[in-house]
Amino acid sequence: MSRNALRGGVGLVLVSAAACAATCSAQDFADLDGSVLAKIVAPGGAAKSKEALTFRELLGLPAFFKDTRSALVVVKTDRGNLARMLLTAERRKRDGDAGDPWSVLMIERFEVFDGADRSSRIARGRQMMIFPGFRLDLDSGQIVPDGAGADLMLEIERGEAVLRTLGSARLFLLDSPPAHDAVAASRPTPGRRVVPGDFAGRWRLFANGQLSGSLELTVEPNGAILGRFRSDTRGSAYPVTGQIAAETPRRLRFKIEFPRSTQEFDGSLFVDGKGAIAGRVFVLEQEYGFFAVREGGRIAALEGADLSDDPLPEAGEKPVRIALDEKSVALDGKPIEESRLAEALASTPSKRVVVEVDPTTPFVRIQAILEQLKRAGVVETRVVAGVRDQK
C-alpha cells in the first residue's frame, strides 16, 4: 500500500505536555552527532533504555525541537551503530475505505552514525511510513524481511501499536533535551559597529551550489576563529580555523580542513543586522562564491524577514478545535455533550480537526472521540496533548 493511497486518510499526531517548555531551549536535531549519541546511550546516562515503545508512551514523550512536534528517540542498533530518530504515531486509511484506519509509525527523519567512527553517517531517511508487521534495519536504512537483521518492528498487541526492538538493538528515551551547545546561543551586538564576537554562532553555509552545511564559530580574544563544519551531504564534521582581519573588523578569513583538501574562505559580515556573511571560497586554486546566514538571525535588507527555525503556519482552511479531558468536551471553546459531537461536526464547513487532550485523559476515551470524528466525515485529525492556543 503506497503512501499516496493513504493521502486523504486520518492522521493522528501525538505531542507531550512538555513540548512548549522544551522547544524554547532545544538545540538543532543536526547537533546530535555520533559523539553526542554515544553519551546518551552510555551506561548511567540520563536516557532510559527500552525494548518496546507503545503509542500510549509516545503520547508522553516531549518534543524538543521548534520545527517539529515529532518525538526524539535514540537507537543503538544490533551492530552497535547509533541512530537519531524523529517519530510520530498516526492513524491513516485509504481514500474511500470504510474500514478502520491503520495504526502507522511515521519516521519524519532518521540518521545513523558509525559506532566505530562517530563522525561518519552510514544511513539516513525521511518521511518513512512503518505499518504493523514492517521491519526496519537502521544500519542499511531499509525495510527488510524477517531474518535480514532488522533493528525495529511495529506490532499490534492487545489492540495497541507497539514499536519493538529486535536482537540486541535498544531504544533510548530522554526526559529533557541533550546538553545545549553554547555556540547556538551566541547573538551579535546591536548597532552597525562590528566587534569580533559578532562572528560567533551557528551559520548555514552555502558555497557554489555544491557545498552546504552547518558552520559553528567561536572567537578567541585575539580574533582567532575556531569551530567546525558539518556537511549536509555526509553528516561528518570537519575542523575550522581562521582569523578576523585586524584592519577591517567586518572581514573574516577561515578554512575548512577536509580529509583530502582544504577550502579557504574570505568573506565580509553584513553590517546591518549582522545576519549574513558573503564572499569568496578558493578550491584547488579556483575561485567561487559563498554565503552564510546566521541561524535564528535577521537580515535587515529583507525588511525584518525572520530567518528563525519556527515552523510556518499550516496552509488551507482553519481547523475545528476540540478540547478533551477526562469528563468534558468543548468544540471551538464551547462545551458540548459528547453524544452531539458527531452531529455538530457534520454541519461544520471544515473537515480538519485538532483535538487538544488533557494528559490525564484515558486512551479509550480518545479512541471513542476519534470514532465520532470518523462518523462525521472528518478527513484529517490531529491529536495534541497538553498544548493550547496554537496558531
N, C-alpha and C positions, 0 to 999 in steps of 0.2 A: 504493500500500500504506500503510495508516494505521499510526500508532504503536501503537494498541490491538491491531492484528493481530499485532504483534511482542511483545506484553507478556510472554508467557511464555518468550521466547527466551533464548539465551545472550548474556550481556553481558560484554565484555572491557574492563576499566578499566586504563589504563596510568599508573603513577606512578614518578617517578625516585627514585634513591637519595639525592638531596639533599633530598628532601621534608621529612624530620624537622627538619633543621637550619634550613631556610629558613623554615618556618612559625613558628618561635619568635620571629622578629623582623619578620615581614611586616606591612605596613600593609594597610588595608582596600582591597578591589578598587575601591570607590567613590571612593577618593582619586586614582585615575588619571584625572584630568580632562584636557581638551584641552591645557592648558599642560604637564602632565607628559608626555603622549604626544608632544608636539612635541619635547621634549628627547630622548626615547627614539629617535625616528626621525631626529634631526638628523645630518648628516654628521660622522663622527668620534666618534659616541656609542658607548656600551657595547654597544648591541644589534647583532645580526648580521642583515643583510638577506639574504633568501632568496626565490627564485621558486617553490620547492616544498618540501613537508614530508611525509616518509613516516611511516607508522605506526611504523616502527622508530625514527625520530628522536623521535617523541612519547614513546617509552619513556624517552628520556634527558633530557626536559625537566623541570626542577624544578617542584614545586608550592609556590607562595609563600604561599598563604592558608590559615588554620586551618580555615575552614568548607568547604573543598572540596579534592579531590585533582586537579581539572582543571588543565591546564597553561595558563599565561598566554601569549597570542600577541597582538602588536600588528600592525595592518594599516594601511597608507596606501593609500587607495582610488584608483581611476583618476581621481577628481575632486579628489584632494588632501585629502580628509577623513580623520580619524583614528579608528580603532576599537580598542577593547579587547575581547578575547575570552577565554573560558574553554573549552578544548577537551578532549574525551575521545575516544579511539579505542575503538570497540566492535564486537562481532560479534553479530548477532541473527538470529533466524529466527521464522517464524510457528508458532503452536501446531499440533502435529501434522504439521509439514512434515518429511519425511525427508531433504530435500536439505541441502546445505551452508549454513551461516549466511552472512548478508550482512556485509560489512565496511561499517560506517557511522561517520560522524563525528557525535558528539553535541556540539552547542554549548550548553553549560549556560547561558551568558549572554553577550550582546554589547551594546555601546553605542557609538554613532558620534557624534563631535563635529565640528562645522563647522570646516573648516580655516581659514576666514577669521575666524570668531568662536568662539574656542576654549572659551568658557563656555556655548555653546549645543549641546544634544544634538539631533540630527536623526533618529535611528533607534535602536531597541533591540529586543531579543528575548530569549526564554528557552526552554530545552528544545526546541531546533530540531534535528531529525534530518536529516542530509545523506547521501543514498545515492549510490553511484557514478553519474556522469552528471549529477547535480544541479549547478546553477549558482546562486551566491548574490551578489546585488547588495547590498552593505552600505550604500550611500548611501540606498537605499529600505528596507532591512531585509527584502527579499523574495526568494523563489526565483523566478528568471526564466528564460525560454527563451534559446536561442542567439541572439546578436545584440542582446540587450537591455541591454548594458552591465554584465555581471556582473564581479565582482572575483575570485571564488574558484570553483574547480570540483574535485570529488572524482573521481579517476580510478583505474583499476586498471592498473598497469604491471608486467608480469612477475610476476603473482600477488600483488602488494602494493598496498595502497591508498595513494594519494598526493594530498595537498591541494595544488593548483597555482594560482598567481596567473594572472590574465588581464589583457591590456592592460598598462597602466603600474602596476597595483597591485603592492604588495610586502609580504611578511611580514617581521616583525622579532621575533627571539628574544632573551631575556635569560638570562644565566648566574647572575645574582644579583638580589635584589629591588631595585626602584627605591628611591631615597633615602627613608628613613623620616622621616615628619613628627614633629617633636619634640612636637607637641601631643598625639599619641596616647599618648605615654609618661608624661604627667602623671598623678600619683596624689595623692589627698588625704592630709592629715596624720592620724595616729591620734588617738583620743580624741574628745570632744564639743566641744572648743573650735574655733571656726571662724576661719580666717585667710583673707586674700584669695586666696592661691594655691589654696585648695580648690575654687575655681570653674573653674580651668584644666583643660583636657582636651577630649575629644570626647564629645558627648552625642547621644542620639537624641531629637529634639524632635517632639511631637505637640500640635496645637492644634485644639480644637473638632471633631475628627474630619475636618477638611478639609485641614490642612497637616501635612506630615511631612517629615523630612529629617535630615541630619547637621549638628549645631551644634558648631563648633570655637571655643574661647575661650582667649585668653591674657590675663594680668592684669599691668598695669603696677604699679610700686611705689606709686603714689598711689591704687591701687584702680580705675583706669580699665580698662575692658574693650574689647578689640579681637578681631576674629575674622571668621568667615564662616559663612553658612548655605547648605548645598547641598540643593536641593529634590529629593525623590524623584520628583516628577511631571515636572519639566522637566529635571532634571540640571544646571541652571545654579547658579552660586554668587553670593551677594549679601553685601555688607559688613554687619558687625555692630559696633555701638559701644554702650557703656554705662558704668555706674558702680556700684560696690558702696557700699551705704549706710554712711556713717561711723558713724551712731548705732546701727545694727543690722547687725553684720558678716555675718549669715546672709542678708541681704536683697540682692537684685540687681535692677537695672533696666537693660534693654537694648532696642535697637530694631534691626529688620532693614529695610534700605533696598531695597525692590523698585522696578522701573522706574516704576510708576505709583502706588505707595502706600508708606506706612511703617507697620509694625506695631510697637507698643510693648508690652513685656513687663515685668511686675512679679511677681517670684517670690521664694520662700524656699528655701534649701538644707535638706534633711533633715539634722538634727544627728547622729543615729545612723546610722553607715555612710557618710554624705555621698555617697550614691549616686543621689540624685534631687533635682530642683527642681520645685516646683509653684506655680502662681499664676494670674494673670490676664493676658490679652492684649487690647489695645484696637485694634479695626479700624473705621475710619470712625465713631469715637465710640461704637461698640458694644463691650460687654464680653463676653468669652468665657473659657473655662478652657484652661489648657495644662499639660503636664508634660513633663519631660525626664529621661531615665535615662542615667547615665554608662555608656559602653561599657566593658565589662570590669570594672564595679564590682559592689558588693553592696548590697542593701537589707536592713537589719537586721530590719525588720518581717516579712520573708519567711523568718525563721529561717535566714538564711545562704544562701538560694537564689542560686546563681551565675548572673549575667546575662552572663557572658563569651560570646564567639562560638565556643566549642568546639562541635563537632558533637554531636548527640545520638546515643547508640548505636543501631544498627540494630535494628528490631523483627523478631520472627519467630524461627525455630529457629536454633540456633548452627551456623555453617557448619563443614564439614570443612576442615582446613588442609593444604595440600601445600607442602613446601619443595623447590625445584628448583634444581639448579646444573648445571654442565657435565657432571658424571659421575654424580650420585646423585639419588635421590628419597626423601623422607620423608613419611609420612602421619600427621598428628597427632603429630609428633615422633618417630615410629618409622621407621627405614629399611625400605624395601620394594623388591623387584625391580620394575623398570618394567613387565615383562610381566604382573605380577599386579595392577597398579594398578586396571584397569577392574573386575576381579573383586571386589577389596576394596571399591571404591566402590559397587558394585551392592548390597552387603549392608548398607550404612550407612543409617540412617533419614533423614539429612539429604540433600537434593538441591541444597544450596547449597555451593559450594566456593570457597575463597580460595587462590590459587596464589602463593606467595612466591618470586620468581625472582631469583636472583643476577644482577647486571648483566652478568656475563661469559657468561651462557648464550646459545648461538646461537638465533636466532629459529626456525629449523627444528625445534629440539628442543622449543620451546614449542608449536609447531603440532602436533607429534606427541602431546604430552600432552593438548592440547585435543581431539584426535580420540578419545583414550581416554575422556575425560570424556563426550563425546557418546555413545559406545557404552554407557557405564554409566548413561545416562538422567539425567545432571545437567541441571538446568533453568536454573541461574544460576551463572556462573563469573566471578570477579573475579581478574585477574592484577595483582599488586602487585610492583613491582621494588624490591628492597633495603630493604623495610620489615619490621620484626619486632615481634612481641608487640603487635599492635594489638588493641584491645578492640572 
